[in-house]
């Protein structure tokens, strides 16, 4: 099993920045990739960013490209999501997820096996 704990959410204004962190514990060697997803009331989880561990490939949802950056610290089993130039539409509960399959669809929340509890990000205009 893998446990994920996010932190770093909060209430900010349009144009501000936030940095989310996700610490993995447990069977971390089984993780083949990680992702960040956002959810708002009444909507499915929306892909924000992801990484495949085998080659370090990064993936971003179009609306966050150029503003959000995902990174990782392997020694600390931690991934980050640096969010700059935040907009009101970035508001939501951000969750990190981990996959343990050899291949997985990085964009689909159904492909991930483990989830954190989520952290609220609210961007006020």
Buried (B, 14 or more C-beta within 10 A) or exposed (E): EBBBBBEBBEEBEEEBEBEBBBBBEBEBEBBBBBBBBBBEEEEEBBBBBBBBBEEEEBBBBEEBEEBBBBEBEEEEBBBBBBBBEBBEEBBBBBBBBBBBEEEBBBEBBEBBBBBBEBBEBBBEE
